[in-house]
C-alpha cells in the first residue's frame, strides 16, 4: 500500500500483509529504508526482521519462558540458534486497513488471546502520517481488551540507509546514559556507564547494543551522512520509549535504530515493562525527518 503527500512529494510503502511493515520511505527525495537480507529472504521470513513491529514484548525473552501474576508461560522458540522467543507476536501478522486518507493510513490487528503462551487479548493500531511540514509521524497504539491486566512492551525495528554511502560515511548522535553488555544468548548481562559519550562512529567501533536513554520529553537521534552533509532525525519521548537499540548488520550499509518502551527480556526482569489494565490504552509516537 502506497501513501503520498502531494505537497511535499514524500511517500511511503507499507506491506499490510506482513506486520504493516514500512518497506519504503522517501523523505525530501531521499530513499531511507533498507531491507537487509531481502536478496535471499522474503519479508515474512527475513532473519534480520526489517521494519518489524515488536510487541507485546521487545527483542528477546530468555528461553521463551516468563511468569506473570504467579503463572508460568512458555513462548515458542523462534530464535533456535540462541534459544529465545524473539520480536513479539505481530512482526509478521496480517494487518487490516482501518482508515486511509491522502497523507495517512491506519492499520490494525485484533489479537484475541488465542495463544496459551500469551492469553491476553488486545488491539494494536499503527498510523503512518506524512506531515505537510515534511517528515513522517508514526503512532503506535495498543488497547487491552481483556478482563485482566497484561504485560506489555512496544518497539520498532527499522533499518535506515542513505543512497551512495558506505558504513564508513555514517555516524550517530544521541543521549544515552548507559549501554548493556549481552551474554551468549544476547540477553543483557550488565549495564555499563557511557560517561557522557554521545557520538558513535561506525568505522571506529562496533555498535550492537541496547542503550538506556536520558529521560526527555523530546529525545532526538541523529543518523549523520558525513559524505553528503545530511541527517536523518528520529524523535521520540525517551520517557515513554526509554530504550534504544543501535545495530549495524555486518556486510550492509544500513543501521537499525530501534526505539523501545522496555529492555530486552523485560518479561523476566521487569525493566521498563508496562502492565496495561483492562481497557487501558498505550499510545506513543515517533517522528522522522531530514535535515542538514
Secondary structure, DSSP 4 states (H G I P E B T S, - for coil): -EEE-TTT--EEEEETTTTTEEEEEEETTEE-EE-TTTTTS-GGG-TT-TTEEEBSS-SEEGGGEEEETTEEEE----BTTTTBEESBTTTTPPPEEEEE-SSEEEEEEEE-S--GGG---EEEEEEEEE-TTSSEEEEEEEEE-SSS-EEE--EEEEEE--TT--GGGEEEE--EEEEEEE-TTS-EEEEEE-TT--EEETTTS--EEEEEEP--SSEEEEEEETTTTEEEEEEE-TTTS-EEEEE--TTSS-EEEEEESS-TTHHHH-TT-EEEPTT-EEEEEEEEEEE-
